[in-house]
Amino acid sequence: MPSERYNETLANIDESISAHVKANKNPGSIVTGWVMVASVSHPESLSRDGYVMQSSSSLPHHTQLGLLNMAIQDKSNMSIISTMRAMMEGDD
């Protein structure tokens, strides 16, 4: 069972993500779920990274995977668009 501290920090992350989305996308947006991945290193083994994944409370695994997959596809598409724009700018 998660500790009180865990629940508190998870609620803080949830509130921060919601505030960020409302401030930068649309004030009427309602965040229905989120997944966060962080790269971490331990002071005793700085040469190796680890990963921490956290999601909003009660978000099913299949929905987490869907959000992560969507993020990968979006990053890939943005990279392609950026490359194409750079190529087109060079055609002048």
Residue pairs with C-beta under 8 A, 6 or more apart in sequence:
2 10
10 54
10 56
10 57
13 36
13 54
14 31
14 34
14 56
14 57
17 31
17 34
18 30
18 31
21 29
21 31
22 28
22 29
31 56
33 55
33 56
33 59
33 63
33 67
34 55
34 56
34 59
34 67
35 53
35 54
35 55
35 56
35 59
35 64
35 67
35 68
35 71
36 53
36 54
36 55
37 51
37 52
37 53
37 68
38 51
38 52
38 53
38 54
39 49
39 50
39 51
40 49
40 50
40 51
40 52
41 48
41 49
41 50
42 48
42 50
53 64
55 64
55 67
